[in-house]
Structures are given as C-alpha cells and as structure tokens.
Amino acid sequence: MFVLIQRGQSFVDANNYPVEICKVTLTQVIYRRLDGRTRATSIGA
C-alpha cells in the first residue's frame, strides 16, 4: 500500500482555505490551516 497524501503538502479545505498536512495515519489526516488552527479528518472505509 502507498500514501497519496504526505506531510508538508499544501491543499485547500472544503471552504477553499489553504491548509498544510501535518500528519497522516491509517485512519486520519491532521492538517493546519494557515491561521494556525489544527484540525483532523477521518479517512478510510
């Protein structure tokens, strides 16, 4: 298995706000918005 999302990558969230990936686990992605807020979202089945 391989990871498509990697730490340090930049994306936009559902509100088109720029975010940077902080950590990726098997079940969640933790990301930081550029305003300093850290959030997490679940991934998987």
C-alpha positions as CSV (number, residue, x, y, z in Angstrom):
1,M,0.0,0.0,0.0
2,F,1.2,3.5,-0.6
3,V,0.3,7.0,0.7
4,L,-1.0,9.7,-1.7
5,I,-1.2,12.4,0.9
6,Q,2.1,13.3,2.5
7,R,3.2,15.6,5.3
8,G,4.1,19.1,4.2
9,Q,1.8,19.1,1.1
10,S,-0.5,22.1,0.7
11,F,-4.2,21.8,-0.2
12,V,-7.4,23.8,0.3
13,D,-10.1,22.6,2.6
14,A,-13.9,22.4,1.9
15,N,-14.1,26.2,2.4
16,N,-11.2,26.9,0.0
17,Y,-9.0,27.8,2.9
18,P,-5.3,26.9,2.4
19,V,-4.0,24.1,4.7
20,E,-0.8,22.2,5.2
21,I,-0.7,18.5,6.0
22,C,0.9,17.9,9.4
23,K,0.4,14.1,9.9
24,V,-1.2,11.2,8.2
25,T,-2.2,7.9,9.9
26,L,-4.2,4.9,8.7
27,T,-7.4,6.5,10.0
28,Q,-7.0,10.3,9.9
29,V,-5.3,13.3,8.3
30,I,-4.2,16.1,10.6
31,Y,-3.8,19.4,8.9
32,R,-3.1,23.0,9.9
33,R,-4.9,26.0,8.4
34,L,-2.7,29.0,7.7
35,D,-4.5,30.9,10.5
36,G,-2.8,28.4,12.9
37,R,-5.8,26.2,13.7
38,T,-5.1,22.4,13.6
39,R,-7.9,20.1,12.5
40,A,-8.3,16.4,11.8
41,T,-10.5,14.4,9.4
42,S,-11.1,10.7,9.2
43,I,-10.2,8.7,6.1
44,G,-10.7,5.1,5.1
45,A,-13.7,2.8,4.6
